Amino acid sequence: MTVARTPHVDRDHFRNVVGCFATGVAILTSRGVQARAGMTVSALTSLSLDPPMVLVCVNRSVPTERSIAEAGTFCLNILGEGQEQLALQFARPSDDKFTGVRTHEGVLGNPVLTDALASIECEVSDTVQAGSHSIFIGRALDAQAREGLPLTYFRGGFGGLTLDRFNQVYQRLRDMILAREIDGNDDIDVPQLARRLDVEPAAVLAGLSTLRREGLVTSTDYGHRVAPFTVDDAAEAFEARAIIETGIADLTVGSVTGENLAVLDQLCSELCGFILNDEFTDFDAYLAANDRFHRFLVGLSGNRRAIAQYEALAMPTIMAQSFGKTRKSSSQFVDVHKRIVDGYQQRDLDAVKTAMRQYAVLATERARELLTSHGGSV
């Protein structure tokens, strides 16, 4: 007999998942019978244009919920970029959250934050109880806005619409992983790493999410870990690429058009240009140029399944994991690529296939040298 299982998502995991949804940030204010109240909220949305209505979710345990229930009105003060501290001030318990904050009285008697990006005063038209929260549906009776960009909330942190800072943190994390500066044996300590980089934990989590999609990081039951990578992994990947490419060479050497040969030669020159005196002049640029060259080789087949097989290898990630951030390279990598192109130009199938296989051997040996110096894995 099959026993039905009830799906379950625990509180912390659910918070992490829904944190992937970036939202705006507002301070919800109201004036109850005894005093004014306010709190930072992100669970809000416009509900209707005709009539103009909004919806906001408030935990029933907080004073602001009781204040709204008493007054029957509230004001949504939408925050702009640079108002993180204001959001934090209203997110923390305090006897008077309005200390030092410029306000004025709105048309419904609610405290309106004078410096907010926008404000919407509402009369409560309906209240719904759901879980631990009250859902207030309000009809907008007054709305004001000024020029500016909104403050956003993403994965537990505040920021602007621009994601430059997340991209910068992602690149720093990627460099650290490739330079073997993050221990691959334990889960990544996000708060500790955030302190080390002097950024908020949300930026670290966003960077780790991107690195997970690239294959450099894996998810665990408790967080993230650097993806395991061994010499055998490198060897299998480089051999698989050689198998695909030599098979394609059987079909294409001798039939490639002059135009495609010229493109292949140009792509070869580009990637070789990033190796000088046995060093990479720009490793990331080399990886990109190398990938363009080999994608073009595989694409000469015109076979979608063969192209998909090559894509599945994720060679840029494999090469990044294999070589790390080292500057050391070899003129042999330049020579072997040139021999692949020369073989195509001379219609010499044996020369092309020999060069392809030799490249796999060279790349594997270089990966072995680097990986064994770091304990055999990234």
Disulfide bonds with the S-S distance in Angstrom:
none
